[in-house]
Each structure stands twice: as structure tokens, then as C-alpha cells.
Amino acid sequence: MSHFDKLLQRILTLPKDVRFEELKKILEYYGYEMSNPGTGGSHLTFRKKGRAPITIPKNSPIKVAYVKLVKEVIERETSTDENDR
């Protein structure tokens, strides 16, 4: 199992010690692009065409509510991949 696959499995368990960089890696893998607010804010927004934007604070550890948002992305994208087969 690759390091990325382990990270995906870890996020699905909703851990309380997730770092921003880990969530960023997952969202970018699924095609989300990070946009900087430009004012030096502490939150960054990830956007993907046809999907609702996801805003996540850059501080660590990330609260479980934000991890749940990324978990929903993983589950939605995984089910979409399976339906395409």
C-alpha cells in the first residue's frame, strides 16, 4: 500500500491530528485547486468546477469538522470512479 493510500485510509477514520498539508494533498489529487485569499488570511479555499468550494484553516491540527468535509470528497470521488467502470 502506497503512502498516499495510507493517508486516504487514515482520513477516513477521522483522526484529530491531521495537518493542513495532508488535506491539501488529497484535495489536489482529486482536482481541487487552492486559491489564496490574497489578504494573508488564515483560511484557504479549494475549488473544483461543478463542486462546492471547501474552505480550510491553515493552522494545525485541523478540527474534525474540516476532516469530515475531505472525507466526503474522498467518498464521493471514489463512488464516482466506481460508477464510471
C-alpha positions in Angstrom: 0.0 0.0 0.0 1.4 3.4 -1.0 2.0 6.3 1.4 -0.9 8.1 -0.3 -3.3 5.2 0.1 -2.4 5.0 3.8 -3.2 8.7 4.0 -6.6 8.2 2.4 -7.4 5.4 4.8 -6.3 7.5 7.7 -8.5 10.4 6.7 -11.5 8.0 6.5 -11.1 7.3 10.2 -11.5 11.0 11.1 -8.3 11.4 13.2 -7.9 14.5 15.3 -4.2 15.2 14.4 -4.5 15.9 10.7 -2.2 18.6 9.2 -3.3 21.1 6.6 -0.7 19.8 4.1 -2.3 16.3 4.3 -5.7 17.6 3.4 -4.2 19.8 0.7 -2.5 16.8 -0.9 -5.8 14.8 -1.0 -7.9 17.7 -2.4 -5.3 18.5 -5.1 -5.2 14.8 -6.0 -9.0 14.9 -6.7 -8.7 18.0 -8.9 -9.3 20.8 -6.4 -7.2 24.0 -6.8 -6.2 26.1 -3.9 -6.9 29.8 -4.0 -5.2 32.2 -1.7 -7.4 34.9 -0.3 -4.7 37.5 -1.0 -5.0 39.3 2.3 -2.9 36.9 4.3 -5.9 35.2 5.9 -5.6 32.0 7.8 -8.1 30.1 5.7 -7.6 28.8 2.2 -10.3 27.8 -0.3 -10.2 24.8 -2.6 -12.3 24.9 -5.7 -13.3 22.4 -8.4 -15.6 23.0 -11.3 -19.1 21.6 -10.5 -18.4 21.2 -6.8 -19.0 23.4 -3.8 -15.8 25.2 -2.6 -14.1 23.9 0.6 -12.5 26.4 2.9 -10.0 25.0 5.4 -7.9 26.9 8.1 -4.2 26.6 7.6 -3.5 26.1 11.3 -2.8 22.6 12.7 -4.2 20.3 13.9 -7.3 20.7 11.8 -10.7 20.3 13.5 -12.6 17.1 12.8 -15.4 19.1 11.0 -12.9 20.0 8.2 -11.6 16.5 8.0 -15.2 15.3 7.5 -15.5 17.6 4.5 -12.5 16.0 2.9 -13.8 12.5 3.9 -17.0 13.3 1.9 -14.9 14.3 -1.1 -13.0 11.0 -0.9 -16.2 9.0 -0.7 -17.9 11.0 -3.5 -14.9 10.7 -5.8 -14.4 7.0 -5.0 -18.1 6.2 -5.7 -17.9 8.3 -9.0 -14.9 6.3 -10.1 -16.7 3.0 -9.4 -19.8 4.1 -11.2 -17.7 5.0 -14.3 -16.5 1.4 -14.6 
